[in-house]
Amino acid sequence: MSFLTACKQSSALLRNTGAPSIACLARSLSTEAPKTATETPAKASDTGDLTVQPTRDVLVADVISGAPNELRHRAVRIYQPTRNTMQSGSGKSERWRIDWDILPGAGRWENPLMGYASSADYVQGTRITFRSKEDAIHFAEKQGWDYYVQQQTVKRIPPKNYAENYVYKPHTLRIMRTK
Amino acid sequence: MTTIPARLAKATRTSLGSQESKRRVLSLYREWYRSAPEICALYALSESPAQVRHAIRARFERNRNVTDQRAIDVLLIKSHQDFQETMNCWKQTDHVLGILLEPQDRPQKTFLQKFYEGRDEEAVIPAASGIH
């Protein structure tokens, strides 16, 4: 019990410092909802290095969701999927996804008769789609999952016009752009 | 045996403060505790009421450190639904034996035990029920 109170005290201490990464760590130790749920604007500290993130009121859903506790030991990836290369359209690439990384060599085996790949990883085929990055982060925080946000790739759309095919460019290989 | 659907039904509501939620949790625990002999008689269990009470106590102890008010409310609702279903005999005997009385915590394994099995990560334990 003394260990629990020590954890709670340390988490309360960490929450007061307000560093976002540490606050994420402190949340796993204590399920207590923050007292100040008001959205205070982010202000820069004296050094200018750290910005104080406002504490948000996040419901602790992992005790009531019924999800297995083992999910807390795994980090989830929040990312924006790339365009399907088999299609020219860029549909569904504006969404954000949560998925779990493949565990290295654990919980998987090969069927001795047929060679089918089997897995005990119950989330290997699971992915969750969100409209925005903030939604995904909120969901991961609510569930108590460690997460990291993968940087979204900058889409480069090259300018194209028909006349460019006939522009004289010395010392360069001419590429006829047909599409 | 006819069952009255509204028997032991309670309206869902939110607690006003931590004191009230504590009081509600304690009263729900007392309801469970007092109905242990009735559960044994109702489902013709071979377990004694003391064992049932032990399992009930373990369920409440699992969520002892939850301090989020909304989470406590949801846990109260769920537990009371469970209580109503148990006492109205809406469950089968196996539900009571497997879900209510079965210990839900996985057995603790030492590092060496996990190492010999080849999986020393907590994350890879399968979550399917009944697999330890």
Interface residues (C-beta under 8 A of the other chain):
Chain A: L4 S30 T31 E32 A33 L59 V60 A61 V63 I64 P68 E70 L71 H73 R74 L103 A106 G107 A120 D121 Y122
Chain B: N63 N65 V66 T67 D68 Q69 R70 A71 V74 L75 K78 R119 E121 E122 A123 V124 I125 P126 A127 A128
